[in-house]
Amino acid sequence: MSRKDKNISKGKEIVLFFIKGIFVLVLALLPGVIAMLKYDPYMFLGLQPEPHIYIPNERFQIPGLARNEEYDTVILGTSMIENFSERYASDKLNANVIRLPINASYITEQRMVLDIAMNHKDVKTVLWAIDYRTVDIKYGDIYSKNNVVFPKYMYDEKLINDWRYIVDHNNFFWALKQYQMRKTGVNPFDYMVTDREVLNTWNWKTFSRKLIAQDYKDLYEGKKSIYDKINNLPAEEAKKTIDEELIKSIEKYPDTKFVLFFAPKSILWFKLLDQQGILEKKLDVLTYVVDKASSLPNCEVYNFQNVFEITENLDLYLDITHYNNKANNYMIDSFAEGRHKTDPQSFRKDNAELIERVRSAEIEELAQECLK
């Protein structure tokens, strides 16, 4: 046999080896693929049977909810929206409401969720919690602190990437656990959720003045980092992000009504920001949101930062920023009744009032009590 024939024969062996390897790999993956297609743990493919079983892992679960649940009104944001009741909101707003929160997310991820919802459903209204920390980023940044993983391929709407979901061993694990739960009725690890109304909520936690006072003290004394909550970039960076991610999104969907709102974080949060020299920058950035958004015909803005009956009732809070659903229901009632709607002029008056209140002797005394 000539050298040329030997090379051809060797090449055929290599090709055959790879073909056999691919065949074995396909056979090995087949059971997992079948399980994934049947039990679709995060509803990403839209194939999960009724009743739906949810996994409280927002960054993986939210794309599937946005694609495959039925709704006409969306609530977007961070943990600030997790305790909204979909049933209460649907009843008050005469709508079919879904929450699509991503804990600790930036506006970049939230805009991706919005685009998925708009691509797959006829969305009439978007309620969007706008927070300084979500826009206090370089344009395009995605939250990655605390080793958070963001599965961008689940948000890009490119079918060519979906194989990653199907062959992911973690998803195969949750598909098997879902099968186990459907067969036995036993909830693995008491973790999966069958009622979307309670998915990702934390109203079961303790809310008290003692907890928020301790959180404020830890942040003030540097035992916790405030920079996990904000980045404190130049205001111009945040304003660029607002233009590119928020304003362009509202303009992109002119037939959808956008309701932007600033949530009622506690008065101690505003006090801490003032003590750090950040409060006025934060309010300047949010004023920019109001100025730009108020000029759009399909957008209105609500401000709850000055609702002192909530922000100074420290028993409503889990920590310096997170409130229970009494505040969430208050906001829904306000949307339904048109209370606390703001514009460039009234928002500036609110800011002056908030700064005066934060620097008042009464709030200074409150802060000093918490530091004891």
N, C-alpha and C positions, 0 to 999 in steps of 0.2 A: 504493500500500500504506500502510495506516495505521501510526502509530507503534507501536501495540500489536502489530500483525502483525510489524513489524520486530524488536521485542523478543523475540517468541516465536521467530522465525527465528534470531536471534542466540543465544538460549538453547539451541536445538537444535544449532547449530554447536558450541557449547562442550561440550555433553554428548557429541556425536559425537566431538569431539576427544579427550576423556578416554577414551572407550570404545576408540578406535583406539590410544591410548597404552597402555592396559592390555593390549590384545591383542598389541601389539608387545613389551611387557615380558614377557608370558607366553611368547611365542615365543622371546625371547632367553634366558629362564631355563630353558626346557624341557630342553635338553641337559644342563645342570648338574643339574637335578632328577632326570632319568633316571639319570644317573651316581650321584648321591647315594643314590637308592633301591636301586640294584643293588649298590653297593660300600660304602655306609654306613661311612665310615672309622673312627668311634669306636664302632661297634656300638650306637649310641644307639637306632636304630629296630629293631634285631634282625634286619636283613635281609642282613647280610654273609654270603657263601657260605663253606663250609668249603674249605680250612683257614682259620682266623681269622688275620688279620694285625693286629697291635697297634701303636699309636703311643705311645711313652713320654712322654705329656703327661697327667699324672695327673688334673688338674682337669677335663679333657675326656673322658678315657678311662674313668674309674672309674664314672660313672653307667651306661654301657653294659655294663660288666662285671657290675655289681650286678644289672642287669635280666635279662641274657641268658645268662650262663654258668650251669653247673650246680654247686651246692655245697650243703652243709648247715651249714658252720662258717665264720665270718668272722673275719678279723684286721683290726682297725681301728687307725688311728693316723697318725703322721707318718713321717718318714724312719727313725724308730726301728724300724719294722716292715718296711722295704723288703727287708731281706736274709733274712727268713724264707723257708725252702724249703717250698713248698706240698706237695711230695711227701713230704718228711721229716715234716712236721706231720701230714699225712693218715695216714701209716703209723703214727706213734707214738700218735696220738689216735683211731685207728680211725674216721676221719671223711673227708669230702670238703671240703678246706680251700681257701679263696680269700683272698688278700691284697687289701685295698682301701685302700692308703695314699694320703694326700695330703700331699706334702712341705710342711713348714712350716705346716700347717693348724692352725686353732683347733678346739676341740671343737664349735663351731657347724657347721662343714662336715662333721665326722665324724658328727654326729648325723643330718645330712641323708642321708649315705650309708647309715647304719643304717636309716633309714626306708624308703629305696628297697629295700634288701635284704629287709626284713620284708614289704613290700608285694608283692614279686614271687616270693619263695622261702620254703620252709619251713625257717627257720633254727633249728637246735637249740642252737647254742652261739656266743657272741660273745666273742672274745679281744680286749680293748680296752686298748691302751697308754695309760695316763693320765700326763700330764706336767704339771708346774707351769706351763710356758709355754703350754700349750693351754687352761688354765682361767684364767690370769692376764689376763683380758680383761673388758671390760664386756659384760654379757649381750647376746647377739645379734651381737657383732662378728664380722666375717669378715676373715681375713688379707689385707692389701692392700699390705704393704711390698714394696720392691724392684720396684714396678710389676707385681705379680702381678695377673692378671685371673681372676676367678671367674665362670664362666658359670652364674649362679643359675637361669636358665630351664631348664637341663638337670637340675636337682635338684627342681624344684617339683611335678612330676607333673601339670602342667596341659597338656593336649593343645593348647590354644589357643596356647601359646608355641612349639610345636615347629617352626613354619614358619621360625623364625630359624635353626635348625640346617640345614634343607634348602636355604636360599638363601645361606648363609654362603660367601663365595668361598674362604676358607681350607679349608673342608671339601670344597668342589668340587676344589680343588687336590690334597688328600690322596686323594680318591676316584680321580682320574686316576692318581696315583702308585701306588695300590694296583692299578689295572688294569694299569699298566705292569709292575709286579712279577709279577703273575700270568701275564702274557703272555710276559715275557722271562726270568723267574727272577732278575733283577738287583734287588738291594735298593737303592732310591733313597737316596743319601747314606749308605748303610750304617746306616740309622736305624730302620727298621721292624723289628718283632720277631715271629717266628712261634711262639715257645715262651713261654707265659705264665709258666713257671717262672723265667725270667730277666728278665721284664718289670720295669723300674724298679729292678732290683738294681744294686749297685755293688761286688760282691765282687772284681771285677777290679782295683779300685784298690789303691794301696799303703797298707799299714798299718804304722806303725812308731813307736817311742818318739820319734824325732827330729821327726816331724810333729806329734804331740800336744804336745810340749814347745814347739815354735814357735808353735802355735796359742794355748796358754796364755799365753805371753809377750806375744804381740800383743794379746790381750784385756786382760791385766793392765796393759800400758803404754798402752792406749787406741788402738792402731793399728787395732783392730777394735772395734765397738761390742757390748757385752753386751746392749744393748737391742734388738738384732735377734733375740735368743733369748728375752728376757723383756720384760715391760712394767713390772713392779714396782709394780703398783697396790695399793691397800689390800687387805688379806686379805679383808675383808668383801665386796669386789667379786667376788673369785674364788669365795667361798663361795656367793654368790647364783647365779653362773654354774653352779657344781656342782649346786645344787639344781634349777635350771631345765632344764639341758641333759643332765646325767648321771643324776641320781637319778630324775627324772621319766621318762627314757627306759627305765630298767631297770624301773620300775613299770608302764610302758605295755605291756611285753611279758612278762607273768608266766610264760608257758609256755616261755620261752627262758632258758637258763643263761648268765649273764654272768660272765666271768673278767676282772677288772681286774688290771693289773699295772704296777709301777713298774720301768722298765728300768734296767740296770746302766751308767749313764753313768760316766765315769772319775772317779777320786778327785780329779783336778785340777779337774774341774768343780765338785765340792762345795767344794774348797778356795777356788776363785775366788769362789763365792757367799758363803762365809764372810768372805772378805776384803772383799767389797762390802757386808757386813752384811745379806745377804738369806737366808742358809741357814735360819735358824730360822723365818723367815716361810714359806719354801717348805715346810718340814717341818710347820708348823702347818696349812697348807692341805691337804697330803696326808693328815695325820691326820684332818682333817675328812671327806675322802673315805672313809677307812677306817671312821670312826665311823658315817657315814650308810649306806654300802653294806653293811657287815657285818650290819646289822639287817634286810636284805632277804632273803627266803627263796631267791631265785633268783640270788644273787650271792655270789662269793668273791673274795678279794683276795690277790695275791702280791707280795712285796717282794724285788727283786733289787738294791737300792741298797747292801746290806751284803755282797754276795758279793765279798769283797776279792780272791779269787783271780782274778776277772775285772777288777774295777775298778782294780786296781793292776798289772795286766799291761799295760803301756802299748803293747806291740807289737801288741795286738789292736785298736788305735784308729787311725782316720783323722785325727781331730781331737779336741777336748776332750770331745765327746759321742758321736761315731759309732763304733760297734764293728763288727767283721766277724761272719760268721754262726756262728762258734764260740759267741758269746754267744747268738745266736738259737736255736741247737740246744739249748744248755743250758737255756734257758727252756722250750722245748717238752718236754724230758725232765722238767723239774720239774713242769709241768702234768700230765703223764701219771702221775707218781709221787707227786704231792701234796706236793712239797718247797717250802719257802719260803712256804707259805701263812701269812697273817698275820691278826691281829684287833686290836681297839683296844689291848689290853694289850701284846701282843708287839710291835706297831708302835712304841709309845712306847719300849720297851726298845731296839728297833733304832735309833731316832732318837738316843737317848742314846749308844749305842755308836758311831754314825756321827759324831756331833759330836766325841766324844772322839778318834776315829781321825783325823779331819780336823785337829784341833788338836794332834796328837801331834808330838813332836820329829822323828820319822822322816818324816812327811809334810811338815813345814815344811822339812826339809832337802831333800826331793825338789823342792819348789816353788822353793827358792832355786837349786838346780842348773839348773832349767829357765829361770831368769831371767838366767843368765850369758850 
